[in-house]
Amino acid sequence: MKFILRSLLLLLSLLPMVSMAAEDVPYLLAASARGDVAMVRAILDSGASANTRDSEGITALMYAARKGNAEVAQVLLEKGADVNAKDGDGWTALMYAAKKNFVDTVRVLLEKGADTSVRDQAGWSALGLATTSGFNEVVSLLIKAGVNPNARSDDGRTVLMFAAKSGQLPTLQTLLDSGADVSARDRNKMTALMYAAREGNLDAVRALLDAGAKVGDQDHTRWTALSWAVKKGRVEVAELLIDKGADVNIKDTNDESLLHLAVENGSKEMVGLLLAKRINVKAKDGYGLTALVYAMKNGEKDIVKMIKDAGGSY
C-alpha cells in the first residue's frame, strides 16, 4: 500500500513537469528547481542519484541553489550530493547561490563543506560574484568561512577593486574591516581607489581614503586616481582628491597633463576646477603642444578663453 501511494504521489507530481521532461531534463532536476521537497525525497527514495546532471553538467544541487531552495539543497546533500561538483562552465552550487544572493542556501552549502576557493573558467569565485553585486551578507558569510579578503581574479584584480568599481559601499566596508589590502594593485598597477575614482563613486573614494589609500599611487601609464577622475569627468571626485593632496601637475607617459585630459573631454567644469587649483597652464605634451592648442584644435571656444584668461599660451 505504501509503495502504491508513493507511486501515485510521484505520478501526480510529475504532471506539471511535462515540458521540462520533454527537453530531457530529469525529473529530479525539475523538482529541485521548483523547490518541491516531498517530490525530491520521493525520487531519491526510489533510487535516483543525488548527483543527477543535465546535458550542461548542472546538478540537482545547482538547480536548487540557483533558485534559492535551501531545504531541497539540504535534502540532496544528506542523500550524497557532491557539494563541490562543477558544471560545464566550472560553476559550483555555492557560486550559483552567491550570485543570486540566496543567503540561506549559501549557509547550508558552507556548513556542508563547500569549497570557497573554486573559480569558474572565467576566473570568478563565489566571493567575486557576491561582491560585484553588493550582496554584503553573502560576502560576510564567505569571509567568516575563511575566504581570503585579498583574493584576486585571473587578471589580478582584488574583490576590493570590484566593490570600489561597482560602488557597493557596505560590501567595500566589510572587506576593509576584514583586512582587504587598500594598496593592492592589479596587472596594470591600478588600485581600488583608481577604480572608484574612474567610476565616480564618491563615497567609495572617501572610504578608501579613510582606510589609507594613497592619492599619489600611479598605474602603468603614470595615471593616478585623479587622472582617472579627470579623464572621466568626475568633478566631485577630482575636487575631493585634490583637497586630499593629489598632485594636479602630474603627467602621464605621453607627457600629457591633467589639463590636456580635461580639454580632450571638452569638460568646461573640469577645466575650471583645475584652473582654480592653479594647474600649470603652459605644460606641454610629448609633442610640445599645450592644452590651449588642444582646445583650439577641438574648437572649444569657451575653454580657449578660460585657458587664455588663466595665462595659457601656445
Backbone as CSV, one residue per row, in Angstrom:
resi,resn,N_x,N_y,N_z,CA_x,CA_y,CA_z,C_x,C_y,C_z
1,MET,0.836,-1.207,0.000,0.000,0.000,0.000,0.872,1.260,0.000
2,LYS,1.905,1.229,0.849,2.813,2.367,0.930,3.487,2.618,-0.405
3,PHE,3.880,1.542,-1.077,4.526,1.677,-2.380,3.569,2.291,-3.400
4,ILE,2.290,1.867,-3.372,1.288,2.374,-4.317,1.063,3.867,-4.106
5,LEU,0.955,4.295,-2.836,0.745,5.708,-2.540,1.926,6.547,-3.016
6,ARG,3.111,6.021,-2.775,4.306,6.748,-3.204,4.355,6.863,-4.722
7,SER,3.952,5.818,-5.397,3.945,5.835,-6.861,2.934,6.839,-7.393
8,LEU,1.756,6.892,-6.740,0.744,7.864,-7.146,1.245,9.284,-6.938
9,LEU,1.889,9.505,-5.786,2.450,10.830,-5.496,3.459,11.217,-6.562
10,LEU,4.277,10.291,-6.941,5.288,10.553,-7.957,4.641,10.922,-9.294
11,LEU,3.645,10.148,-9.709,2.993,10.410,-10.986,2.259,11.738,-10.999
12,LEU,1.543,12.028,-9.921,0.804,13.292,-9.850,1.742,14.491,-9.846
13,SER,2.845,14.353,-9.156,3.784,15.473,-9.048,4.502,15.737,-10.356
14,LEU,4.588,14.726,-11.191,5.308,14.895,-12.451,4.468,15.583,-13.517
15,LEU,3.175,15.667,-13.308,2.309,16.250,-14.333,2.708,17.660,-14.727
16,PRO,3.058,18.579,-13.772,3.431,19.944,-14.161,4.782,20.018,-14.846
17,MET,5.498,18.896,-14.919,6.864,18.959,-15.429,7.006,18.362,-16.815
18,VAL,5.896,18.207,-17.515,5.948,17.577,-18.836,6.842,18.339,-19.787
19,SER,6.751,19.687,-19.754,7.535,20.488,-20.689,9.019,20.323,-20.447
20,MET,9.417,20.233,-19.157,10.835,20.053,-18.857,11.272,18.647,-19.232
21,ALA,10.413,17.672,-18.949,10.763,16.288,-19.274,10.931,16.120,-20.771
22,ALA,10.152,16.870,-21.545,10.227,16.798,-22.998,11.578,17.261,-23.505
23,GLU,12.279,18.055,-22.690,13.604,18.538,-23.063,14.692,17.656,-22.450
24,ASP,14.297,16.495,-21.992,15.236,15.530,-21.413,15.866,16.012,-20.117
25,VAL,15.151,16.856,-19.396,15.626,17.265,-18.081,15.095,16.259,-17.069
26,PRO,15.959,15.560,-16.370,15.500,14.551,-15.413,14.534,15.148,-14.391
27,TYR,13.615,14.327,-13.942,12.590,14.780,-13.009,13.188,15.336,-11.716
28,LEU,14.278,14.776,-11.260,14.899,15.249,-10.033,15.345,16.694,-10.177
29,LEU,15.863,17.033,-11.341,16.316,18.402,-11.565,15.145,19.377,-11.564
30,ALA,14.056,18.961,-12.192,12.874,19.811,-12.242,12.297,20.032,-10.847
31,ALA,12.235,18.972,-10.074,11.709,19.074,-8.711,12.619,19.931,-7.840
32,SER,13.913,19.813,-8.047,14.875,20.612,-7.274,14.734,22.090,-7.603
33,ALA,14.520,22.383,-8.878,14.355,23.773,-9.309,13.075,24.369,-8.749
34,ARG,12.028,23.534,-8.653,10.741,24.023,-8.156,10.710,24.145,-6.640
35,GLY,11.673,23.533,-5.968,11.670,23.569,-4.518,10.688,22.590,-3.905
36,ASP,10.375,21.540,-4.638,9.417,20.536,-4.179,10.151,19.492,-3.330
37,VAL,10.192,19.747,-2.024,10.958,18.897,-1.121,10.419,17.465,-1.101
38,ALA,9.093,17.311,-0.998,8.489,15.977,-0.943,8.788,15.186,-2.207
39,MET,8.718,15.895,-3.342,8.989,15.238,-4.611,10.450,14.801,-4.698
40,VAL,11.340,15.658,-4.272,12.771,15.337,-4.301,13.041,14.114,-3.430
41,ARG,12.458,14.083,-2.244,12.647,12.928,-1.356,12.121,11.645,-1.995
42,ALA,10.943,11.745,-2.602,10.336,10.560,-3.210,11.196,10.012,-4.346
43,ILE,11.715,10.922,-5.170,12.545,10.490,-6.305,13.845,9.863,-5.803
44,LEU,14.450,10.476,-4.807,15.693,9.935,-4.254,15.447,8.590,-3.584
45,ASP,14.331,8.477,-2.868,14.000,7.205,-2.201,13.724,6.089,-3.206
46,SER,13.351,6.502,-4.417,13.072,5.482,-5.452,14.351,5.009,-6.133
47,GLY,15.488,5.616,-5.745,16.769,5.143,-6.264,17.524,6.090,-7.162
48,ALA,16.978,7.280,-7.419,17.681,8.249,-8.272,18.938,8.755,-7.580
49,SER,19.943,9.079,-8.372,21.195,9.598,-7.825,21.053,11.068,-7.457
50,ALA,21.566,11.431,-6.290,21.532,12.830,-5.857,22.467,13.686,-6.700
51,ASN,23.302,13.049,-7.498,24.251,13.777,-8.343,23.824,13.804,-9.809
52,THR,22.529,13.621,-10.037,21.996,13.680,-11.404,22.332,15.022,-12.051
53,ARG,22.719,14.985,-13.321,23.084,16.202,-14.053,22.265,16.323,-15.338
54,ASP,22.213,17.553,-15.867,21.617,17.732,-17.188,22.724,17.718,-18.231
55,SER,22.399,18.030,-19.467,23.374,17.942,-20.557,24.504,18.971,-20.444
56,GLU,24.305,20.006,-19.624,25.329,21.028,-19.435,26.140,20.805,-18.158
57,GLY,25.882,19.676,-17.522,26.634,19.346,-16.319,26.078,19.969,-15.048
58,ILE,24.898,20.576,-15.134,24.294,21.222,-13.967,23.592,20.161,-13.123
59,THR,23.969,20.075,-11.864,23.430,19.052,-10.973,22.125,19.506,-10.320
60,ALA,21.459,18.538,-9.692,20.225,18.853,-8.965,20.516,19.881,-7.872
61,LEU,21.664,19.755,-7.226,22.026,20.703,-6.175,22.178,22.115,-6.737
62,MET,22.739,22.229,-7.918,22.879,23.532,-8.559,21.513,24.111,-8.930
63,TYR,20.611,23.242,-9.402,19.249,23.702,-9.710,18.600,24.281,-8.454
64,ALA,18.790,23.605,-7.349,18.220,24.079,-6.084,18.901,25.371,-5.640
65,ALA,20.213,25.421,-5.792,20.973,26.583,-5.331,20.639,27.844,-6.109
66,ARG,20.483,27.718,-7.413,20.257,28.916,-8.211,18.816,29.422,-8.114
67,LYS,17.969,28.634,-7.460,16.601,29.074,-7.186,16.408,29.401,-5.701
68,GLY,17.466,29.212,-4.928,17.384,29.538,-3.504,16.580,28.549,-2.694
69,ASN,16.522,27.311,-3.137,15.764,26.281,-2.436,16.665,25.586,-1.415
70,ALA,16.848,26.243,-0.288,17.785,25.767,0.727,17.387,24.409,1.295
71,GLU,16.081,24.183,1.501,15.647,22.920,2.082,15.908,21.758,1.132
72,VAL,15.676,22.000,-0.145,15.967,20.965,-1.139,17.461,20.682,-1.163
73,ALA,18.255,21.736,-1.103,19.714,21.566,-1.084,20.132,20.705,0.097
74,GLN,19.517,20.944,1.231,19.821,20.169,2.436,19.515,18.694,2.222
75,VAL,18.360,18.410,1.635,17.961,17.027,1.378,18.937,16.357,0.414
76,LEU,19.283,17.034,-0.647,20.206,16.471,-1.634,21.565,16.167,-1.014
77,LEU,22.046,17.090,-0.190,23.338,16.890,0.453,23.297,15.707,1.421
78,GLU,22.192,15.572,2.137,22.036,14.443,3.061,22.007,13.122,2.315
79,LYS,21.567,13.171,1.057,21.484,11.959,0.237,22.729,11.728,-0.612
80,GLY,23.771,12.514,-0.344,25.049,12.255,-1.011,25.424,13.155,-2.164
81,ALA,24.707,14.255,-2.380,25.066,15.180,-3.460,26.457,15.754,-3.209
82,ASP,27.238,15.862,-4.270,28.590,16.420,-4.182,28.497,17.934,-4.093
83,VAL,28.832,18.492,-2.940,28.685,19.927,-2.722,29.638,20.739,-3.586
84,ASN,30.716,20.120,-4.056,31.716,20.835,-4.852,31.737,20.428,-6.327
85,ALA,30.687,19.769,-6.771,30.606,19.403,-8.186,30.590,20.665,-9.043
86,LYS,31.161,20.579,-10.245,31.213,21.713,-11.164,30.427,21.409,-12.433
87,ASP,29.812,22.448,-12.987,29.127,22.257,-14.265,30.101,22.492,-15.418
88,GLY,29.589,22.573,-16.615,30.457,22.725,-17.783,31.250,24.011,-17.816
89,ASP,30.788,25.021,-17.102,31.487,26.311,-17.059,32.355,26.466,-15.813
90,GLY,32.396,25.414,-15.000,33.211,25.471,-13.799,32.494,26.050,-12.589
91,TRP,31.185,26.245,-12.697,30.411,26.788,-11.576,30.029,25.688,-10.599
92,THR,30.004,26.057,-9.316,29.532,25.158,-8.271,28.185,25.664,-7.745
93,ALA,27.548,24.859,-6.921,26.277,25.268,-6.313,26.470,26.536,-5.487
94,LEU,27.605,26.642,-4.797,27.879,27.826,-3.985,27.939,29.080,-4.844
95,MET,28.527,28.972,-5.994,28.630,30.128,-6.880,27.254,30.568,-7.378
96,TYR,26.398,29.591,-7.700,25.042,29.927,-8.130,24.279,30.643,-7.011
97,ALA,24.397,30.145,-5.812,23.678,30.740,-4.681,24.218,32.119,-4.348
98,ALA,25.535,32.267,-4.390,26.154,33.564,-4.088,25.790,34.608,-5.133
99,LYS,25.741,34.207,-6.384,25.411,35.107,-7.484,24.006,35.676,-7.341
100,LYS,23.081,34.875,-6.766,21.690,35.285,-6.653,21.327,35.802,-5.254
101,ASN,22.303,35.852,-4.363,22.071,36.383,-3.004,21.125,35.509,-2.189
102,PHE,21.232,34.201,-2.368,20.407,33.289,-1.583,21.184,32.915,-0.313
103,VAL,21.014,33.752,0.692,21.802,33.655,1.918,21.638,32.310,2.612
104,ASP,20.396,31.846,2.786,20.162,30.581,3.490,20.803,29.413,2.751
105,THR,20.722,29.448,1.437,21.319,28.369,0.647,22.842,28.407,0.755
106,VAL,23.402,29.604,0.717,24.851,29.747,0.897,25.266,29.173,2.244
107,ARG,24.483,29.466,3.267,24.800,28.979,4.606,24.783,27.446,4.661
108,VAL,23.769,26.849,4.053,23.670,25.388,4.020,24.876,24.779,3.313
109,LEU,25.242,25.343,2.184,26.358,24.814,1.402,27.680,24.950,2.150
110,LEU,27.860,26.061,2.826,29.086,26.262,3.596,29.168,25.280,4.757
111,GLU,28.040,25.047,5.409,28.006,24.103,6.538,28.333,22.690,6.083
112,LYS,28.074,22.408,4.807,28.347,21.079,4.268,29.697,20.998,3.566
113,GLY,30.515,22.017,3.773,31.892,21.950,3.271,32.138,22.470,1.875
114,ALA,31.308,23.348,1.385,31.523,23.921,0.048,32.884,24.608,-0.023
115,ASP,33.597,24.354,-1.104,34.921,24.930,-1.313,34.769,26.380,-1.785
116,THR,35.214,27.319,-0.961,35.042,28.741,-1.266,36.096,29.274,-2.229
117,SER,37.103,28.473,-2.512,38.205,28.963,-3.361,38.027,28.632,-4.838
118,VAL,36.997,27.893,-5.172,36.792,27.465,-6.565,36.537,28.666,-7.468
119,ARG,37.104,28.618,-8.664,36.864,29.642,-9.688,36.333,28.987,-10.953
120,ASP,35.510,29.724,-11.668,34.994,29.185,-12.919,36.012,29.397,-14.043
121,GLN,35.632,29.079,-15.245,36.564,29.177,-16.373,36.967,30.619,-16.672
122,ALA,36.156,31.581,-16.232,36.471,32.995,-16.448,37.226,33.597,-15.272
123,GLY,37.484,32.781,-14.257,38.247,33.250,-13.109,37.418,33.806,-11.966
124,TRP,36.090,33.679,-12.041,35.221,34.210,-10.993,35.070,33.221,-9.843
125,SER,35.082,33.762,-8.621,34.830,32.961,-7.426,33.489,33.374,-6.838
126,ALA,33.017,32.633,-5.853,31.760,32.983,-5.189,31.867,34.364,-4.546
127,LEU,33.023,34.658,-3.952,33.215,35.964,-3.316,33.189,37.082,-4.341
128,GLY,33.820,36.869,-5.471,33.826,37.884,-6.525,32.429,38.154,-7.055
129,LEU,31.652,37.095,-7.232,30.290,37.239,-7.743,29.413,38.009,-6.759
130,ALA,29.536,37.689,-5.482,28.728,38.359,-4.459,29.159,39.805,-4.280
131,THR,30.454,40.052,-4.332,30.983,41.402,-4.139,30.525,42.345,-5.244
132,THR,30.618,41.898,-6.483,30.247,42.737,-7.622,28.794,43.189,-7.538
133,SER,27.942,42.317,-7.017,26.522,42.647,-6.917,26.165,43.336,-5.606
134,GLY,27.141,43.458,-4.700,26.888,44.132,-3.436,26.076,43.316,-2.453
135,PHE,26.206,41.990,-2.526,25.463,41.120,-1.609,26.275,40.965,-0.321
136,ASN,26.135,41.940,0.546,27.013,42.064,1.699,26.895,40.903,2.681
137,GLU,25.672,40.401,2.888,25.508,39.304,3.847,26.205,38.044,3.347
138,VAL,26.116,37.802,2.050,26.807,36.645,1.475,28.312,36.834,1.586
139,VAL,28.783,38.044,1.303,30.211,38.339,1.424,30.682,38.076,2.847
140,SER,29.913,38.529,3.827,30.270,38.326,5.233,30.339,36.840,5.574
141,LEU,29.360,36.069,5.093,29.353,34.628,5.348,30.591,33.955,4.755
142,LEU,30.946,34.348,3.547,32.099,33.744,2.882,33.396,34.069,3.610
143,ILE,33.508,35.309,4.054,34.724,35.708,4.775,34.809,34.982,6.114
144,LYS,33.672,34.858,6.805,33.660,34.123,8.071,34.008,32.657,7.861
145,ALA,33.723,32.157,6.663,34.037,30.763,6.339,35.502,30.585,5.967
146,GLY,36.246,31.691,5.941,37.681,31.608,5.688,38.169,32.096,4.355
147,VAL,37.285,32.716,3.564,37.724,33.239,2.272,38.704,34.388,2.482
148,ASN,39.737,34.404,1.696,40.743,35.467,1.759,40.164,36.773,1.212
149,PRO,40.065,37.834,2.024,39.514,39.104,1.521,40.401,39.766,0.477
150,ASN,41.605,39.222,0.286,42.516,39.751,-0.733,42.597,38.827,-1.946
151,ALA,41.603,37.963,-2.078,41.579,37.054,-3.228,41.543,37.851,-4.525
152,ARG,42.194,37.319,-5.548,42.297,38.015,-6.834,41.662,37.209,-7.960
153,SER,41.232,37.931,-8.976,40.750,37.287,-10.196,41.963,36.935,-11.052
154,ASP,41.724,36.295,-12.175,42.830,35.894,-13.038,43.618,37.080,-13.593
155,ASP,42.981,38.254,-13.692,43.683,39.432,-14.204,44.289,40.278,-13.079
156,GLY,44.311,39.712,-11.881,44.990,40.378,-10.777,44.148,41.329,-9.959
157,ARG,42.876,41.478,-10.312,42.025,42.384,-9.545,41.575,41.730,-8.246
158,THR,41.537,42.517,-7.183,41.053,42.017,-5.903,39.553,42.263,-5.793
159,VAL,38.927,41.574,-4.843,37.490,41.789,-4.647,37.222,43.209,-4.159
160,LEU,38.196,43.818,-3.484,38.037,45.208,-3.060,37.915,46.117,-4.279
161,MET,38.645,45.806,-5.318,38.556,46.579,-6.561,37.174,46.434,-7.194
162,PHE,36.625,45.213,-7.140,35.276,45.007,-7.660,34.270,45.865,-6.903
163,ALA,34.400,45.884,-5.580,33.481,46.671,-4.755,33.642,48.161,-5.032
164,ALA,34.881,48.602,-5.195,35.148,50.016,-5.472,34.593,50.413,-6.833
165,LYS,34.759,49.537,-7.798,34.288,49.817,-9.156,32.766,49.895,-9.222
166,SER,32.098,48.986,-8.518,30.638,48.949,-8.566,29.983,49.895,-7.566
167,GLY,30.811,50.483,-6.680,30.272,51.445,-5.718,29.449,50.809,-4.622
168,GLN,29.720,49.547,-4.327,28.973,48.845,-3.281,29.614,49.154,-1.930
169,LEU,29.169,50.255,-1.318,29.832,50.768,-0.118,29.789,49.809,1.074
170,PRO,28.630,49.234,1.447,28.624,48.315,2.590,29.572,47.135,2.393
171,THR,29.581,46.588,1.182,30.461,45.465,0.893,31.914,45.903,0.931
172,LEU,32.185,47.069,0.385,33.542,47.605,0.411,34.017,47.763,1.849
173,GLN,33.133,48.280,2.709,33.498,48.480,4.111,33.716,47.150,4.817
174,THR,32.891,46.159,4.492,33.065,44.825,5.073,34.428,44.257,4.706
175,LEU,34.808,44.422,3.462,36.112,43.928,3.007,37.257,44.653,3.703
176,LEU,37.132,45.968,3.846,38.163,46.740,4.527,38.277,46.308,5.986
177,ASP,37.139,46.126,6.627,37.131,45.702,8.032,37.694,44.300,8.206
178,SER,37.669,43.528,7.126,38.157,42.139,7.179,39.622,42.020,6.773
179,GLY,40.256,43.149,6.518,41.684,43.126,6.205,42.054,43.229,4.748
180,ALA,41.124,43.638,3.903,41.451,43.809,2.485,42.534,44.873,2.320
181,ASP,43.496,44.604,1.461,44.637,45.496,1.241,44.236,46.665,0.348
182,VAL,44.169,47.843,0.939,43.739,49.034,0.203,44.772,49.470,-0.828
183,SER,45.997,49.001,-0.689,47.077,49.401,-1.604,47.374,48.360,-2.684
184,ALA,46.622,47.282,-2.713,46.858,46.226,-3.701,46.694,46.775,-5.120
185,ARG,47.437,46.180,-6.048,47.404,46.621,-7.445,47.092,45.439,-8.359
186,ASP,46.441,45.741,-9.492,46.190,44.693,-10.480,47.347,44.645,-11.472
187,ARG,47.172,43.931,-12.558,48.273,43.775,-13.522,48.675,45.083,-14.175
188,ASN,47.763,46.038,-14.217,48.064,47.352,-14.787,48.438,48.371,-13.710
189,LYS,48.695,47.846,-12.509,49.102,48.655,-11.361,47.992,49.591,-10.877
190,MET,46.765,49.293,-11.237,45.647,50.088,-10.747,45.266,49.656,-9.339
191,THR,44.824,50.623,-8.538,44.390,50.366,-7.173,42.862,50.467,-7.083
192,ALA,42.327,50.068,-5.947,40.883,50.195,-5.715,40.459,51.658,-5.788
193,LEU,41.313,52.551,-5.308,40.996,53.983,-5.347,40.850,54.467,-6.785
194,MET,41.701,53.981,-7.658,41.606,54.364,-9.074,40.300,53.881,-9.696
195,TYR,39.909,52.653,-9.349,38.645,52.121,-9.879,37.460,52.954,-9.385
196,ALA,37.475,53.293,-8.111,36.379,54.088,-7.547,36.336,55.471,-8.184
197,ALA,37.508,56.076,-8.370,37.578,57.417,-8.967,37.127,57.391,-10.422
198,ARG,37.545,56.382,-11.140,37.190,56.260,-12.560,35.676,56.171,-12.746
199,GLU,35.020,55.450,-11.835,33.574,55.261,-11.956,32.774,56.368,-11.271
200,GLY,33.468,57.287,-10.610,32.769,58.394,-9.959,32.060,58.020,-8.683
201,ASN,32.542,56.983,-8.007,31.913,56.519,-6.771,32.489,57.296,-5.582
202,LEU,31.915,58.459,-5.341,32.448,59.400,-4.364,32.538,58.807,-2.961
203,ASP,31.491,58.138,-2.505,31.509,57.567,-1.152,32.570,56.480,-1.021
204,ALA,32.744,55.705,-2.081,33.771,54.666,-2.062,35.155,55.298,-2.012
205,VAL,35.339,56.392,-2.742,36.612,57.118,-2.707,36.899,57.593,-1.289
206,ARG,35.887,58.165,-0.654,36.055,58.640,0.726,36.445,57.494,1.664
207,ALA,35.739,56.374,1.543,36.006,55.233,2.414,37.424,54.703,2.216
208,LEU,37.867,54.641,0.979,39.212,54.146,0.692,40.280,55.110,1.202
209,LEU,40.040,56.404,1.054,40.972,57.394,1.588,41.051,57.294,3.106
210,ASP,39.899,57.122,3.740,39.864,56.976,5.200,40.610,55.727,5.651
211,ALA,40.652,54.714,4.768,41.320,53.454,5.087,42.807,53.494,4.757
212,GLY,43.274,54.631,4.239,44.700,54.783,3.990,45.143,54.709,2.548
213,ALA,44.216,54.720,1.610,44.601,54.704,0.192,45.410,55.949,-0.140
214,LYS,46.428,55.786,-0.979,47.332,56.889,-1.308,46.932,57.564,-2.617
215,VAL,46.745,58.864,-2.556,46.318,59.599,-3.751,47.414,59.676,-4.799
216,GLY,48.657,59.452,-4.394,49.769,59.581,-5.328,50.152,58.306,-6.060
217,ASP,49.506,57.197,-5.756,49.814,55.950,-6.459,49.552,56.097,-7.954
218,GLN,50.448,55.501,-8.765,50.343,55.607,-10.221,50.205,54.222,-10.859
219,ASP,49.430,54.159,-11.948,49.316,52.897,-12.680,50.430,52.800,-13.717
220,HIS,50.327,51.856,-14.645,51.418,51.619,-15.594,51.595,52.751,-16.604
221,THR,50.611,53.654,-16.690,50.741,54.804,-17.598,51.034,56.094,-16.829
222,ARG,51.334,55.936,-15.552,51.588,57.038,-14.615,50.314,57.843,-14.298
223,TRP,49.168,57.250,-14.525,47.919,57.888,-14.132,47.663,57.625,-12.655
224,THR,47.134,58.630,-11.990,46.713,58.497,-10.603,45.189,58.405,-10.552
225,ALA,44.650,58.269,-9.353,43.190,58.277,-9.207,42.621,59.593,-9.741
226,LEU,43.358,60.680,-9.522,42.914,61.986,-10.022,42.897,62.007,-11.548
227,SER,43.886,61.392,-12.164,43.923,61.319,-13.632,42.666,60.641,-14.160
228,TRP,42.294,59.543,-13.521,41.105,58.817,-13.948,39.841,59.651,-13.744
229,ALA,39.786,60.356,-12.633,38.616,61.200,-12.364,38.500,62.311,-13.405
230,VAL,39.631,62.916,-13.746,39.640,63.991,-14.743,39.236,63.444,-16.108
231,LYS,39.825,62.313,-16.483,39.535,61.722,-17.798,38.050,61.391,-17.957
232,LYS,37.431,60.938,-16.886,36.029,60.523,-16.947,35.056,61.637,-16.553
233,GLY,35.593,62.811,-16.266,34.717,63.932,-15.946,34.066,63.855,-14.582
234,ARG,34.710,63.202,-13.628,34.155,63.057,-12.274,34.607,64.247,-11.425
235,VAL,33.909,65.354,-11.559,34.345,66.614,-10.953,34.390,66.541,-9.431
236,GLU,33.337,66.016,-8.815,33.301,65.940,-7.347,34.429,65.076,-6.800
237,VAL,34.668,63.965,-7.472,35.750,63.078,-7.053,37.089,63.783,-7.218
238,ALA,37.275,64.463,-8.331,38.530,65.178,-8.592,38.779,66.232,-7.515
239,GLU,37.747,66.956,-7.169,37.900,68.004,-6.153,38.287,67.410,-4.804
240,LEU,37.654,66.296,-4.452,37.983,65.627,-3.186,39.429,65.162,-3.184
241,LEU,39.861,64.537,-4.266,41.232,64.026,-4.343,42.254,65.160,-4.256
242,ILE,41.953,66.264,-4.927,42.861,67.424,-4.860,42.919,67.963,-3.439
243,ASP,41.776,68.050,-2.794,41.735,68.523,-1.409,42.501,67.596,-0.470
244,LYS,42.625,66.319,-0.866,43.360,65.348,-0.048,44.834,65.271,-0.441
245,GLY,45.253,66.186,-1.312,46.678,66.271,-1.625,47.123,65.724,-2.957
246,ALA,46.215,65.343,-3.818,46.612,64.826,-5.135,47.301,65.914,-5.950
247,ASP,48.354,65.531,-6.646,49.154,66.459,-7.449,48.434,66.806,-8.751
248,VAL,48.099,68.083,-8.937,47.381,68.491,-10.155,48.322,68.614,-11.348
249,ASN,49.603,68.618,-11.109,50.562,68.824,-12.203,51.261,67.541,-12.635
250,ILE,50.689,66.420,-12.287,51.276,65.153,-12.704,51.106,64.973,-14.213
251,LYS,52.059,64.251,-14.832,51.983,63.950,-16.263,52.059,62.442,-16.469
252,ASP,51.425,61.971,-17.553,51.449,60.541,-17.843,52.624,60.186,-18.744
253,THR,52.643,58.967,-19.252,53.762,58.508,-20.071,53.839,59.216,-21.422
254,ASN,52.773,59.907,-21.816,52.778,60.704,-23.044,53.055,62.173,-22.758
255,ASP,53.403,62.442,-21.519,53.661,63.810,-21.054,52.409,64.689,-21.112
256,GLU,51.245,64.083,-21.151,50.016,64.861,-21.096,49.705,65.222,-19.651
257,SER,49.294,66.457,-19.462,48.905,66.908,-18.131,47.420,66.654,-17.912
258,LEU,46.973,66.880,-16.687,45.547,66.725,-16.400,44.713,67.728,-17.192
259,LEU,45.305,68.899,-17.458,44.584,69.905,-18.234,44.386,69.422,-19.667
260,HIS,45.380,68.745,-20.203,45.239,68.150,-21.532,44.064,67.168,-21.544
261,LEU,43.994,66.325,-20.507,42.927,65.324,-20.432,41.554,65.975,-20.347
262,ALA,41.456,67.014,-19.533,40.176,67.701,-19.363,39.728,68.373,-20.654
263,VAL,40.686,68.975,-21.360,40.363,69.652,-22.621,39.931,68.634,-23.671
264,GLU,40.597,67.486,-23.705,40.230,66.432,-24.657,38.768,66.022,-24.482
265,ASN,38.299,66.059,-23.247,36.915,65.688,-22.967,35.942,66.836,-23.175
266,GLY,36.467,68.025,-23.380,35.605,69.180,-23.561,34.819,69.554,-22.321
267,SER,35.389,69.227,-21.151,34.692,69.478,-19.896,35.066,70.845,-19.323
268,LYS,34.186,71.817,-19.523,34.453,73.167,-19.004,34.506,73.165,-17.475
269,GLU,33.654,72.362,-16.867,33.623,72.311,-15.403,34.932,71.766,-14.845
270,MET,35.453,70.727,-15.479,36.708,70.146,-15.012,37.872,71.090,-15.280
271,VAL,37.878,71.730,-16.445,38.915,72.704,-16.760,38.884,73.837,-15.729
272,GLY,37.681,74.298,-15.417,37.541,75.361,-14.424,38.078,74.958,-13.069
273,LEU,37.818,73.710,-12.671,38.324,73.210,-11.384,39.849,73.202,-11.370
274,LEU,40.440,72.662,-12.434,41.903,72.573,-12.494,42.556,73.951,-12.522
275,LEU,41.950,74.860,-13.241,42.492,76.223,-13.284,42.394,76.878,-11.909
276,ALA,41.294,76.620,-11.223,41.118,77.174,-9.872,42.132,76.595,-8.903
277,LYS,42.595,75.379,-9.177,43.581,74.720,-8.316,45.010,75.018,-8.783
278,ARG,45.118,76.015,-9.678,46.411,76.530,-10.141,47.271,75.476,-10.842
279,ILE,46.661,74.751,-11.749,47.426,73.822,-12.580,48.295,74.621,-13.529
280,ASN,49.420,74.045,-13.948,50.329,74.698,-14.881,49.685,74.754,-16.268
281,VAL,49.231,75.922,-16.668,48.510,76.068,-17.945,49.450,76.045,-19.144
282,LYS,50.746,76.114,-18.904,51.708,76.150,-20.007,52.401,74.806,-20.227
283,ALA,51.983,73.789,-19.495,52.596,72.465,-19.636,52.397,71.934,-21.051
284,LYS,53.427,71.241,-21.564,53.384,70.699,-22.927,53.431,69.181,-22.904
285,ASP,52.773,68.590,-23.909,52.806,67.132,-24.021,54.087,66.688,-24.719
286,GLY,54.169,65.406,-25.068,55.376,64.882,-25.692,55.674,65.452,-27.058
287,TYR,54.686,66.116,-27.670,54.877,66.738,-28.976,55.044,68.255,-28.875
288,GLY,55.146,68.733,-27.667,55.331,70.163,-27.466,54.048,70.974,-27.538
289,LEU,52.900,70.325,-27.430,51.616,71.016,-27.534,51.041,71.303,-26.149
290,THR,50.509,72.490,-25.980,49.872,72.861,-24.721,48.382,72.517,-24.764
291,ALA,47.747,72.610,-23.612,46.301,72.351,-23.545,45.532,73.377,-24.372
292,LEU,46.080,74.581,-24.487,45.428,75.619,-25.284,45.358,75.198,-26.753
293,VAL,46.412,74.591,-27.243,46.427,74.103,-28.621,45.376,73.008,-28.802
294,TYR,45.269,72.116,-27.800,44.248,71.066,-27.839,42.853,71.691,-27.973
295,ALA,42.614,72.712,-27.155,41.299,73.361,-27.148,40.990,74.014,-28.489
296,MET,41.995,74.645,-29.071,41.801,75.301,-30.372,41.522,74.252,-31.461
297,LYS,42.267,73.145,-31.430,42.067,72.091,-32.413,40.670,71.485,-32.321
298,ASN,40.157,71.417,-31.092,38.840,70.825,-30.871,37.704,71.818,-31.022
299,GLY,38.052,73.056,-31.295,37.028,74.076,-31.478,36.289,74.435,-30.206
300,GLU,36.949,74.283,-29.066,36.346,74.586,-27.773,36.591,76.063,-27.424
301,LYS,35.773,76.943,-27.986,35.989,78.376,-27.835,35.939,78.841,-26.372
302,ASP,34.987,78.319,-25.640,34.852,78.727,-24.234,36.076,78.305,-23.424
303,ILE,36.551,77.097,-23.705,37.713,76.594,-22.976,38.969,77.361,-23.386
304,VAL,39.073,77.703,-24.665,40.197,78.517,-25.137,40.253,79.818,-24.341
305,LYS,39.119,80.473,-24.194,39.062,81.729,-23.444,39.443,81.522,-21.984
306,MET,38.957,80.444,-21.395,39.254,80.143,-19.987,40.763,79.997,-19.778
307,ILE,41.394,79.243,-20.677,42.837,78.996,-20.532,43.629,80.269,-20.790
308,LYS,43.229,81.025,-21.805,43.924,82.287,-22.080,43.812,83.249,-20.902
309,ASP,42.622,83.329,-20.322,42.404,84.217,-19.173,43.251,83.803,-17.978
310,ALA,43.609,82.503,-17.947,44.424,81.998,-16.841,45.919,82.095,-17.144
311,GLY,46.251,82.678,-18.300,47.657,82.853,-18.648,48.216,81.806,-19.574
312,GLY,47.347,80.998,-20.166,47.812,79.946,-21.063,48.367,80.503,-22.364
313,SER,49.246,79.718,-22.983,49.872,80.144,-24.242,49.986,78.950,-25.172
314,TYR,50.443,79.240,-26.401,50.611,78.184,-27.392,51.884,77.392,-27.121
